[in-house]
């Protein structure tokens, strides 16, 4: 399907505002490093799903893979160019200390499980509810300005809620039988003028994620190359990242491929099933769409996917926003350091509120 003629930003944001007021489903987004904004509008308020990944539109999947994947049908598509200069990414805002003891106790429980059981890694998260002083469209615009290297989005569906985010992590991209994805793990606060120096804990965490991703991808590919781990910056944070590039088998089942990757060890743990069980029994809240995935499904052609892990995100309410943050726990983790990692990650969303 050809890309529609670009619209002005005023036209795009006015229609997004009107759709929000009418309580109609839509999603606006920009891919990492690009200037084009794409907005998909669905006619009507029906909650559609994508059971086999043969549908066309934009998918929004929860962390719990047993639940249905939401599909926003592409009844209308608008595109435009957002060329405004980026905001400074170094500005910090006041941190929110609530929930510290619970999270540190949770981390300690995770460390103990790793040291005594079969867990190698578990990703533990928390949510933060805070007041917001801006509307959803303004928040989306500020995310676009603040995080040009992230997948940035604003999504609304009357039966799902209002979500936005700026995620640094690709789940999988597929085009013309070529597959591209990444393993992303480890976090360090950005400091101007210095490069990150990674410790044993972070290097091991990233290696575990890479090995897992490789084993999941091999059955679907004829060729698969893994790049070296490199430091990449996402806002005020550094991460370790390795890229996978490969060729799909001619009869590869895309639905099975995606469900085999989700949830990744970067958002769940290793072994995935054991980590998932620990999360469900101990984290103390429903992650909903946090650490799920989202993105284009067959939008421009068949077997054309561009999916991202839903990190650095929040759910917007009338007067408040709920922010979700987490971190990977290994046997070498320290509760205080893990708490501070979630505080650093919360800055991504807090600074735009």
Secondary structure, 3 states (H helix, E strand, C coil): CCCCCCCCHHHHHHHHHHHHHCCCCEEEEECCCCCEEEEEECCCCCCEECCCCCCCEEEEECCCCCCCCEEEECCEEEEEECCCCCCCCCCCCCCCCCCHHHHHHHHHHHHHHHHHCCCCEEEEEEEEEEECCCCHHHHHHHHHHHCCCCEEEEEEECCCEEEEEEECCEEEEEECCEEEEEEEEEEEECCCCCCCCCCHHHHHHHHHHHHHHHHHHHCCEEEEEECCCEEEEECCEEEEEEEEEEEECCCCCHHHHHHHHCCCCCCCEECHHHHHHHHHHHCCCCCCCCCCEEEEECCCCCCCEEEEECCCEEEECCCEEEEEEEEEECCCCCHHHHHHHHHHHHHHHHCCC
